[in-house]
Amino acid sequence: MNNLQVNQYLQNQLNRAPSLLKTYIQDEQGNKYLTRNMFIRVEKLINDFVGGEREIRMVSIPGLRGVGKTTLLAQLFLQFFPRYSKDMLYISADQVVNELGADLYSVFEEYQKILGVAFEKLDRNLFIFIDEIHFDKKWTAVLKSIYDRSKRIFVVCTGSSALSLQSTTDLARRVVFEKLYPMNFTEYMLLKTKYESIKNETVTIKFPVKGLKEAIKNALFYSSDAEECFSRLTGLKVQVNKYWFGIDSLEIDKYLRFGTMPYALTIKDEPRIHILTNQQIDRVVERDLPELGKFDTATLAAIKNILLLVAGSSEVSVTNLSNTLRGISLVTLINVLETLEKAEMLIRVYPYGSVYKKVRKPSKYHFMTPAVRHTLLTIVEGESAFINHKGWYLEDIVALSLYREFSQKLASPTFYDSAKGGADFILNTPSKKIAIEVGYGNKGVEQAQATLEKINGNYGLVVCSADLAKDENVVRVPLQYFLLM
């Protein structure tokens, strides 16, 4: 690598970025992808910066592969390009490091030569968009340097889910982390109906009911007891029914299978979605895991099998898994599972209880998106995979909801009851303990009640297909309520 090559790369990016990024924001037929909710939040931060707000001028967007980070970055770039074309740069750290053999520091040194002015002396706003920034090992130092050198530069970068784990306290003061999660049900329906309305003007776009998400969340997780939870949910019945009016009940099944992932929205052919999901899994294994952990070739080759075994289990005993996978040591297997957590392919839920119990008892591993579990199980079981394991897919959605709501806490407050017949989840916050049982059909309350009694909990929730009801200290929460959270 030499300065001339870096300079040529930058000149190339400045000239061709708009046409290159257009390919990221539309499908093969040229139809534009719609923007996710995150777009509005980041666009506002950039507009605030343009308006003179200088405190927030760096946004990092971590997330699992396939959730739409590169598309979002491209949409933001092209949104502002007509106004600031001469002051915008898009680069891929993956290209810089792995194709150019350079690093971000040398790229920005050369970029200042092209600009003809040092970052410190800028008298106009500059916008830098960096895709997959985690490929440069020194990305935190690069961002800190840019932040400290100029108040006229706004940076938007994307990267693996572990970006926020790698950030220092010093960097956290400078960078706003906006994690991009798989889609919730209301975002899925909003984008789906928007796409359909483009082709058919009679389709009504399904907008979320304002304030309903927060109201449901507060009722479920922040009530004092089952009575209050039930009362608050009952008071939301009219709004909930209003939202669901006109929605085909099969949409829930479609959402559980693939609807969490934006790339599935415009594809009708299910085998094609499986292929794309499989490619996404392979890229996580081949590209992200080597960045997050040190694994030899044999271990990397076995990770797909590990994921297949996890997909077909409700609880995962690492010892039993190690015995099943000949040639993978217990220590290596533990490292693999921890790295899959960092990559946010998996969400680990520990058994409730003492430290001893957490170590000795198996953990539960949920998938960040049931789309991955569905594709893995379809490899083994074919078309029957969804019917056979609907309950697991729904548990993945509940795990994702709890993760999205509570993962920012210092330690996760989500556990499960490892006793036979125990609840699927225990939410253990400083103020209360809530037992949560999940079932696709008409689920009973016995498991939630048994767990509540054991942990001296406040109340229980049973997320299922039944009507809203209260049975002593347990509230049956219909999917139609929970999915709007």
C-alpha positions in Angstrom: 0.0 0.0 0.0 1.2 3.5 -0.8 -0.2 7.0 -0.7 -0.9 7.0 -4.4 -3.1 3.9 -4.2 -5.0 5.5 -1.2 -5.4 8.7 -3.2 -6.7 6.8 -6.2 -9.1 4.9 -4.0 -10.5 8.1 -2.5 -10.8 9.9 -5.9 -12.7 6.8 -7.1 -15.0 6.9 -4.1 -15.7 10.6 -4.5 -16.6 10.1 -8.1 -18.6 6.9 -8.0 -20.1 6.7 -4.5 -23.5 8.0 -5.5 -24.0 5.5 -8.4 -22.5 2.6 -6.2 -24.8 3.4 -3.3 -27.9 3.5 -5.5 -27.5 -0.2 -6.0 -27.8 -0.7 -2.2 -31.1 1.1 -1.9 -33.1 -0.7 -4.6 -34.0 -4.2 -5.7 -33.0 -5.9 -9.0 -36.1 -4.3 -10.7 -35.0 -0.8 -9.6 -37.7 -0.4 -6.9 -36.4 1.6 -4.0 -36.2 0.0 -0.6 -38.2 1.9 2.0 -36.5 3.4 5.0 -36.6 1.9 8.5 -37.6 3.8 11.6 -33.9 4.4 12.4 -33.5 6.5 9.3 -35.7 9.3 10.8 -33.7 9.3 14.1 -30.3 9.6 12.4 -31.5 12.1 9.8 -32.7 14.3 12.6 -29.3 14.2 14.3 -27.6 15.2 11.0 -30.1 18.1 10.5 -29.5 19.2 14.1 -25.8 19.3 13.3 -26.4 21.3 10.1 -28.5 23.7 12.2 -25.6 24.4 14.5 -25.9 21.6 17.2 -22.3 20.5 17.6 -22.5 18.1 20.7 -23.7 15.1 18.7 -21.6 14.6 15.6 -20.9 10.9 15.5 -23.4 8.1 15.2 -22.4 4.4 15.2 -25.0 1.8 14.0 -24.1 -1.7 15.2 -26.3 -4.7 14.4 -26.5 -8.2 13.1 -25.7 -8.8 9.4 -28.8 -8.6 7.2 -30.8 -6.1 9.3 -30.1 -3.3 6.8 -27.2 -1.3 8.1 -25.5 -0.8 4.7 -28.8 0.1 3.1 -29.5 2.6 5.8 -26.1 4.2 5.4 -26.6 4.4 1.6 -30.1 6.0 2.1 -28.7 8.6 4.5 -25.8 9.4 2.1 -28.1 9.9 -0.9 -30.6 11.9 1.2 -28.0 14.6 1.9 -25.9 14.2 -1.3 -27.9 16.7 -3.4 -27.1 19.5 -0.9 -23.6 18.6 0.2 -22.1 16.6 -2.7 -18.7 18.2 -2.6 -18.4 17.7 1.2 -19.3 14.0 1.5 -17.2 10.9 1.6 -18.3 7.2 1.7 -15.8 4.4 2.4 -15.9 0.8 3.3 -13.4 -0.2 6.0 -13.6 -3.7 4.7 -12.3 -2.5 1.3 -9.7 -0.2 2.9 -8.2 -3.0 5.1 -8.7 -6.2 3.1 -8.4 -5.0 -0.5 -6.3 -1.9 -0.2 -4.1 -3.1 2.7 -4.4 0.3 4.3 -6.1 1.7 7.4 -8.6 4.5 8.2 -5.9 6.7 9.6 -3.9 6.8 6.3 -7.2 7.2 4.3 -8.1 10.4 6.3 -4.6 11.8 6.1 -4.8 11.5 2.3 -8.3 12.8 2.3 -7.1 16.1 3.9 -4.6 16.5 1.0 -7.5 16.1 -1.5 -9.6 18.6 0.5 -6.6 21.0 0.6 -7.2 21.8 4.3 -6.6 20.0 7.6 -9.6 18.9 9.6 -8.6 21.4 12.3 -9.0 24.3 9.9 -12.3 23.3 8.2 -14.6 26.3 7.8 -17.5 24.2 6.4 -19.4 21.1 7.3 -18.0 17.7 6.2 -19.9 14.4 6.2 -18.1 11.0 6.4 -19.9 7.7 6.0 -18.0 4.5 7.0 -19.4 1.1 6.4 -18.2 -1.9 8.5 -15.8 0.2 10.5 -14.9 -2.8 12.8 -12.6 -4.1 10.1 -10.0 -1.5 11.2 -8.8 -2.6 14.6 -8.0 1.0 15.6 -11.4 2.4 14.7 -12.0 3.8 18.2 -8.8 5.8 18.1 -9.7 7.1 14.6 -13.1 8.3 15.6 -11.7 9.9 18.8 -9.1 11.8 16.7 -11.7 13.1 14.2 -14.0 14.2 17.0 -11.3 16.1 18.9 -9.8 17.7 15.8 -12.9 19.3 14.3 -16.5 20.3 15.2 -17.3 20.6 11.5 -17.3 16.8 10.7 -20.3 14.5 11.1 -19.5 10.8 11.0 -22.0 8.0 10.5 -20.6 4.5 10.7 -21.9 0.9 10.7 -20.4 -2.2 12.1 -20.8 -5.6 13.8 -23.0 -5.9 16.8 -19.9 -6.0 19.0 -19.0 -2.3 18.2 -20.7 -1.1 21.3 -18.9 -3.7 23.4 -15.5 -2.5 22.1 -16.2 1.2 22.8 -14.4 2.8 25.7 -16.0 5.2 28.2 -14.0 7.9 26.6 -15.5 7.1 23.1 -19.0 6.6 24.5 -19.0 10.3 25.4 -18.4 11.2 21.8 -20.4 8.7 19.8 -24.1 8.0 19.9 -24.7 4.2 19.5 -28.0 3.5 17.7 -28.3 -0.3 17.5 -30.3 -1.6 14.5 -32.4 -4.6 15.6 -34.4 -7.0 13.5 -37.8 -5.5 12.8 -40.7 -5.6 15.2 -44.1 -6.5 14.0 -45.4 -2.9 13.5 -42.4 -1.9 11.5 -42.8 -5.1 9.4 -46.4 -4.3 8.7 -45.7 -0.6 8.0 -43.0 -1.4 5.4 -45.0 -4.4 3.9 -48.1 -2.3 3.3 -46.1 0.6 2.0 -44.5 -1.7 -0.6 -48.0 -3.2 -1.5 -49.5 0.3 -1.8 -46.9 1.2 -4.4 -48.2 -1.6 -6.6 -51.8 -1.4 -5.6 -53.2 2.0 -4.5 -56.2 0.4 -2.8 -53.9 -1.1 -0.1 -54.1 0.9 3.2 -50.7 1.6 4.8 -50.7 0.2 8.4 -49.2 2.9 10.6 -48.6 2.1 14.3 -51.0 3.7 16.7 -49.2 6.6 18.4 -48.2 5.9 22.0 -49.6 2.3 22.0 -46.2 0.6 22.0 -45.1 2.5 25.2 -48.5 2.0 26.8 -48.3 -1.8 26.3 -44.7 -2.0 27.4 -45.5 0.0 30.6 -48.5 -2.2 31.4 -46.5 -5.5 30.9 -43.3 -4.6 32.7 -44.0 -1.7 34.9 -47.2 -2.5 36.7 -47.3 -3.1 40.4 -49.3 -6.4 40.2 -51.4 -8.6 37.9 -54.6 -6.5 38.6 -52.9 -3.3 37.5 -51.4 -5.0 34.4 -54.7 -6.5 33.4 -56.6 -3.2 34.0 -54.1 -1.2 31.9 -54.2 -3.7 29.1 -58.0 -3.7 29.2 -58.0 0.0 28.8 -56.0 -0.4 25.5 -58.4 -2.9 23.9 -60.0 -0.4 21.6 -56.7 0.9 20.3 -55.3 -2.7 19.8 -58.4 -3.8 17.9 -58.2 -0.7 15.8 -54.7 -1.5 14.8 -55.5 -5.2 13.9 -58.6 -4.3 11.9 -58.0 -5.5 8.3 -54.8 -7.5 9.1 -54.9 -11.1 7.9 -54.2 -13.4 10.8 -51.6 -15.3 8.7 -49.4 -12.2 8.9 -48.2 -13.4 12.3 -46.9 -16.6 10.8 -45.2 -14.8 8.0 -43.6 -12.4 10.5 -42.3 -15.3 12.7 -40.8 -17.0 9.7 -39.0 -14.1 7.9 -40.6 -10.8 8.7 -38.0 -9.6 11.2 -35.5 -9.2 8.3 -36.0 -6.4 5.8 -34.5 -8.2 2.8 -37.5 -10.7 2.9 -40.1 -7.9 2.5 -39.8 -7.7 -1.3 -39.3 -11.4 -2.1 -42.3 -13.7 -2.6 -40.2 -16.9 -3.2 -39.6 -18.6 0.1 -36.7 -20.8 -1.1 -34.9 -17.6 -2.3 -35.3 -16.1 1.3 -33.8 -19.3 2.7 -30.8 -18.8 0.3 -30.3 -15.2 1.4 -30.6 -16.1 5.1 -28.1 -18.9 4.7 -25.7 -16.5 3.0 -26.2 -14.1 5.9 -25.3 -16.9 8.4 -22.2 -17.9 6.3 -21.0 -14.3 6.3 -21.4 -14.0 10.1 -19.3 -17.2 10.4 -16.7 -16.4 7.8 -16.3 -12.6 8.3 -17.5 -11.5 11.7 -16.5 -14.4 14.0 -12.8 -14.3 13.0 -12.9 -10.6 13.9 -14.4 -11.3 17.3 -12.5 -14.4 18.3 -9.5 -16.6 17.4 -10.7 -19.8 15.8 -8.9 -22.3 13.6 -10.3 -23.5 10.3 -11.7 -26.7 11.7 -13.6 -24.8 14.4 -15.0 -22.3 11.9 -16.1 -25.2 9.7 -18.0 -26.7 12.6 -19.9 -23.5 13.6 -22.8 -24.1 11.2 -23.3 -27.6 12.8 -23.2 -25.9 16.3 -26.0 -23.5 15.2 -28.0 -26.4 13.8 -27.9 -28.2 17.1 -28.8 -25.0 19.0 -31.7 -24.4 16.6 -33.1 -27.8 17.4 -32.8 -27.5 21.2 -34.8 -25.6 23.9 -31.9 -25.7 26.4 -28.2 -26.1 25.6 -25.9 -28.1 27.8 -22.4 -27.2 26.7 -21.1 -30.6 28.0 -23.7 -32.6 26.0 -23.1 -30.4 22.9 -19.3 -31.0 23.2 -19.9 -34.8 23.4 -22.0 -34.6 20.3 -19.5 -32.6 18.4 -16.4 -34.8 18.2 -13.2 -32.9 17.9 -14.5 -29.6 19.5 -13.2 -29.1 23.0 -15.4 -27.8 25.8 -13.3 -24.6 26.1 -13.5 -24.0 22.3 -17.3 -24.6 22.3 -17.8 -22.1 25.1 -15.7 -19.5 23.1 -17.8 -20.2 20.0 -21.1 -19.6 21.8 -19.8 -16.5 23.5 -18.6 -15.1 20.2 -22.0 -15.9 18.6 -23.5 -13.8 21.4 -21.2 -10.9 20.7 -22.1 -11.1 17.0 -25.8 -11.1 18.2 -26.6 -14.2 16.3 -27.7 -15.7 19.7 -29.2 -14.3 22.9 -28.2 -16.3 25.9 -30.6 -16.6 28.8 -29.1 -18.0 32.1 -31.0 -20.1 34.6 -32.4 -18.2 37.5 -30.7 -18.7 40.8 -27.3 -18.7 42.4 -24.0 -18.3 40.6 -23.5 -22.1 41.1 -26.8 -22.8 39.4 -25.9 -20.5 36.5 -22.7 -22.4 35.9 -24.0 -25.9 36.4 -27.4 -25.7 34.7 -27.7 -25.4 30.9 -28.5 -22.0 29.4 -31.2 -21.3 26.9 -30.0 -19.8 23.6 -32.5 -17.9 21.5 -31.9 -16.5 18.1 -31.8 -12.8 17.6 -34.2 -13.4 14.7 -36.4 -16.5 14.3 -35.6 -16.2 10.5 -32.2 -17.8 11.2 -33.7 -20.6 13.3 -36.3 -21.2 10.6 -33.8 -21.5 7.9 -31.5 -23.8 9.9 -34.4 -26.1 10.9 -35.7 -26.2 7.4 -32.4 -27.6 6.3 -33.0 -30.5 8.6 -36.8 -30.9 8.7 -38.0 -29.4 5.4 -41.4 -27.7 5.2 -42.6 -29.1 8.5 -40.0 -27.0 10.5 -42.4 -24.1 11.1 -45.4 -26.1 12.2 -43.3 -28.2 14.5 -41.6 -25.3 16.3 -43.9 -22.3 16.2 -43.5 -22.0 20.0 -39.7 -21.7 19.7 -40.0 -19.0 17.0 -42.3 -17.0 19.3 -39.9 -17.5 22.2 -37.2 -15.9 20.0 -39.5 -12.9 19.4 -40.1 -12.5 23.2 -36.4 -12.9 23.9 -35.7 -10.2 21.2 -38.3 -7.9 22.8 -36.8 -8.3 26.3 -33.2 -7.9 24.9 -34.2 -4.7 23.1 -35.9 -3.3 26.2 -33.3 -4.3 28.8 -30.0 -5.1 27.2 -28.6 -1.6 27.9 -28.6 -2.5 31.6 -25.2 -3.4 33.3 -26.3 -7.0 33.7 -29.2 -8.7 31.8 -32.2 -9.0 34.1 -33.6 -11.8 32.0 -33.4 -15.5 33.2 -35.4 -18.7 32.9 -36.7 -21.2 35.4 -34.6 -24.4 34.9 -36.9 -26.6 37.0 -39.1 -29.0 35.1 -42.3 -27.1 34.1 -40.8 -23.7 34.9 -41.5 -20.5 33.1 -39.7 -19.6 29.9 -38.5 -16.2 31.2 -38.0 -14.5 34.5 -37.6 -10.7 34.4 -35.7 -9.8 37.6 -35.4 -6.0 37.9 -34.6 -4.1 41.1 -38.3 -3.3 41.6 -40.0 -6.6 40.7 -39.9 -10.2 39.5 -42.1 -11.2 36.6 -42.5 -14.8 35.3 -43.2 -15.0 31.6 -44.5 -18.1 29.8 -44.8 -18.3 26.0 -47.0 -20.5 23.9 -48.4 -20.2 20.4 -51.8 -21.8 21.2 -54.1 -21.4 24.2 -51.5 -21.7 27.0 -52.3 -22.5 30.6 -51.0 -20.4 33.6 -49.7 -23.3 35.8 -46.0 -22.9 34.8 -46.0 -19.2 35.4 -47.7 -19.7 38.7 -45.3 -22.4 39.8 -42.3 -20.1 39.0 -43.9 -17.1 40.7 -44.4 -19.1 43.9 -40.8 -20.3 43.9 -39.2 -16.9 43.2 -41.7 -14.9 45.3 -42.6 -12.9 42.2 -44.9 -10.0 41.7 -47.0 -11.3 38.8 -46.9 -13.5 35.7 -47.5 -13.1 32.0 -48.6 -15.8 29.6 -48.0 -14.7 26.0 -50.3 -16.8 23.8 -53.2 -16.9 21.3 -55.9 -16.8 24.0 -58.1 -13.7 24.8 -56.9 -11.2 27.4 -57.7 -12.6 30.8 -56.5 -12.6 34.5 -56.1 -15.8 36.5 -55.2 -14.9 40.1 -51.7 -13.3 39.8 -51.1 -14.2 36.1 -52.3 -12.2 33.0 -52.9 -14.0 29.7 -51.5 -11.6 27.1 -52.8 -12.1 23.5 -50.2 -12.1 20.8 -52.1 -9.2 19.3 -51.0 -7.1 22.3 -47.5 -8.3 22.7 -46.5 -8.0 19.1 -47.4 -4.3 19.1 -44.6 -3.6 21.6 
